[in-house]
Amino acid sequence: MTIPQLPEILSYPKILNLNDIPEMSNKLVYVIRQYQLNGIAVLIVRQDGNVYIKAADFSGKILNPNNNKLYQQFINNHSKDIIRLMNTAHIPKAIYYIIYDNKLRLVDMRTSIDKFAGPGMLRDLFAKVIELQECIKTTQLTSDVIKAINNGTGTFAGDLILKSSAFKTITRGVKPKLQMYPLYALVSRSV
């Protein structure tokens, strides 16, 4: 059997600060406890009845699977369930971004260069088979909510990531250096 040329593992996208993303205003967003922005990215491809897997760090650098404990933990404890769910949901390939904070957590799933699964889809598909990012609440991002977030009051205390409930992308820069970003926002209170 010939192993097909697998797609490149794309790096985890940079998340812009909330104040730099006016496009977030009035969107329905998931408010998520900020997670570390490093971990493993696992590409799973289902093709012609076979499954192919490779792993990288969040920057896209390919990992040696034999020397990576997170990858081994993912393969041993979660890969079969995720592959089964991919089959059921007719997902031919995806990159799963996974962090470790005392347990493996799935924080994102990328299905193409410019398409991620929304937090609700991640929850609906994978909540029973792997821990997910910690979602605090969903809310409409009105000017009053933005003010509360900036003040860090109530449920908006601490470092957060906001993700649009319907996945969207934004672009920054000018050609040929145009950059695509997911409609995510970082709220970091750390100095």
Phi and psi in degrees as a GROMACS rama.xvg file:
@    title "Ramachandran Plot"
@    xaxis  label "Phi"
@    yaxis  label "Psi"
@TYPE xy
-93.0823  128.913  THR-2
-80.9083  126.793  ILE-3
-70.2297  159.046  PRO-4
-67.7161  117.559  GLN-5
-84.6642  149.938  LEU-6
-62.7756  159.125  PRO-7
-68.5884  148.168  GLU-8
-87.9123  115.162  ILE-9
-77.9644  141.529  LEU-10
-65.8825  156.598  SER-11
-69.9074  134.621  TYR-12
-71.0283  151.234  PRO-13
-67.0534  139.917  LYS-14
-104.917  123.186  ILE-15
-79.0922  159.766  LEU-16
-73.66  147.618  ASN-17
-53.257  -41.8342  LEU-18
-66.4523  -14.8039  ASN-19
-95.8929  5.61564  ASP-20
-130.489  77.6354  ILE-21
-62.2112  -20.0401  PRO-22
-64.1036  -15.5733  GLU-23
-75.5818  -21.7118  MET-24
-54.5537  133.438  SER-25
66.4329  11.0176  ASN-26
-84.2161  151.239  LYS-27
-79.554  123.533  LEU-28
-128.261  154.285  VAL-29
-91.5007  130.401  TYR-30
-97.5382  118.484  VAL-31
-122.291  137.57  ILE-32
-61.2273  129.449  ARG-33
-58.0468  135.616  GLN-34
-113.775  161.894  TYR-35
-63.3988  144.554  GLN-36
-99.1892  40.8852  LEU-37
-147.693  152.859  ASN-38
170.28  -145.255  GLY-39
-118.425  147.929  ILE-40
-114.588  120.351  ALA-41
-112.766  118.442  VAL-42
-91.2612  126.815  LEU-43
-122.454  126.092  ILE-44
-122.709  125.65  VAL-45
-103.377  120.927  ARG-46
-149.738  127.825  GLN-47
51.7781  41.4896  ASP-48
79.3553  1.26174  GLY-49
-112.172  161.288  ASN-50
-124.484  131.69  VAL-51
-122.06  138.977  TYR-52
-135.473  136.523  ILE-53
-144.602  160.968  LYS-54
-132.358  153.392  ALA-55
-144.435  171.447  ALA-56
-83.9862  179.916  ASP-57
-65.7301  -15.912  PHE-58
-87.9127  -5.11579  SER-59
95.9337  1.88097  GLY-60
-74.9786  122.597  LYS-61
-61.4782  135.783  ILE-62
-101.126  151.623  LEU-63
-81.499  111.065  ASN-64
-61.9134  -24.8241  PRO-65
-74.5326  -18.6469  ASN-66
-111.186  15.9614  ASN-67
-123.962  111.685  ASN-68
-65.5567  -37.1288  LYS-69
-63.5456  -43.7974  LEU-70
-61.8269  -45.8888  TYR-71
-61.9791  -40.9393  GLN-72
-63.2479  -41.5778  GLN-73
-61.9937  -49.0676  PHE-74
-60.2796  -47.0077  ILE-75
-70.1885  -34.0484  ASN-76
-108.759  -18.9579  ASN-77
-133.758  -22.7165  HIS-78
-61.4788  -41.9027  SER-79
-62.182  -43.4946  LYS-80
-65.6325  -41.0274  ASP-81
-67.358  -40.6054  ILE-82
-63.7014  -40.1726  ILE-83
-60.8392  -44.5378  ARG-84
-66.868  -36.5621  LEU-85
-59.9807  -42.5085  MET-86
-63.1575  -47.2062  ASN-87
-61.9399  -39.99  THR-88
-89.2101  3.15619  ALA-89
58.4938  45.4398  HIS-90
-99.835  109.36  ILE-91
-74.4043  -31.5029  PRO-92
-156.271  149.877  LYS-93
-161.388  154.177  ALA-94
-107.142  125.563  ILE-95
-104.768  123.136  TYR-96
-97.9066  119.821  TYR-97
-127.047  134.013  ILE-98
-114.199  171.287  ILE-99
-129.062  118.666  TYR-100
-136.467  70.7798  ASP-101
77.0383  -8.90862  ASN-102
-159.904  157.353  LYS-103
-68.4653  137.745  LEU-104
-132.838  128.946  ARG-105
-81.835  121.442  LEU-106
-110.529  -18.5707  VAL-107
-162.211  157.558  ASP-108
-136.15  123.831  MET-109
-109.082  128.336  ARG-110
-107.608  -12.6005  THR-111
-160.382  178.415  SER-112
-57.5783  -30.8284  ILE-113
-125.866  28.3673  ASP-114
-141.531  121.31  LYS-115
-115.725  155.644  PHE-116
-76.7117  142.058  ALA-117
-72.5678  161.052  GLY-118
-57.0057  -34.7532  PRO-119
-66.1685  -40.3726  GLY-120
-66.1728  -41.7449  MET-121
-57.3866  -46.3198  LEU-122
-61.4564  -48.4154  ARG-123
-62.3384  -38.9513  ASP-124
-84.5469  -41.5547  LEU-125
-117.212  -4.50593  PHE-126
-59.1311  -26.2872  ALA-127
-86.7604  -9.31608  LYS-128
-117.59  -15.4876  VAL-129
-156.432  147.701  ILE-130
-63.1118  148.684  GLU-131
-117.796  173.273  LEU-132
-54.1884  150.089  GLN-133
-84.8211  102.829  GLU-134
-86.6887  122.904  CYS-135
-84.6272  -44.9632  ILE-136
-171.216  169.496  LYS-137
-112.334  146.445  THR-138
-157.689  154.919  THR-139
-78.6514  129.784  GLN-140
-85.8924  71.2747  LEU-141
-79.4502  171.871  THR-142
-62.1577  -35.2717  SER-143
-67.16  -38.5909  ASP-144
-68.3001  -41.4367  VAL-145
-60.5368  -40.6297  ILE-146
-62.0324  -45.2009  LYS-147
-63.2873  -39.3114  ALA-148
-63.5511  -48.3882  ILE-149
-62.1095  -31.5785  ASN-150
-83.007  -13.4994  ASN-151
67.5125  36.8897  GLY-152
-96.6735  151.823  THR-153
58.7683  -131.621  GLY-154
-69.8109  -6.94161  THR-155
-95.5454  13.2946  PHE-156
-71.7545  151.57  ALA-157
86.0221  -176.824  GLY-158
-83.2375  135.809  ASP-159
-133.433  161.296  LEU-160
-127.215  132.135  ILE-161
-106.733  132.621  LEU-162
-127.463  130.578  LYS-163
-58.9796  139.512  SER-164
-67.3417  -33.0569  SER-165
-105.804  123.209  ALA-166
-62.0607  130.58  PHE-167
-140.325  158.265  LYS-168
-120.018  158.827  THR-169
-130.175  159.654  ILE-170
-121.511  149.702  THR-171
-136.812  149.504  ARG-172
98.0602  -171.562  GLY-173
-129.744  152.772  VAL-174
-59.5157  142.821  LYS-175
-88.9405  7.16745  PRO-176
-102.493  33.1542  LYS-177
-67.9143  131.11  LEU-178
-115.444  139.235  GLN-179
-101.194  136.525  MET-180
-130.746  145.222  TYR-181
-70.3554  155.258  PRO-182
-78.7445  70.2045  LEU-183
-119.625  152.97  TYR-184
-135.57  141.469  ALA-185
-101.958  132.793  LEU-186
-123.1  102.513  VAL-187
-117.398  124.758  SER-188
-99.4008  -3.38533  ARG-189
-69.0171  145.211  SER-190
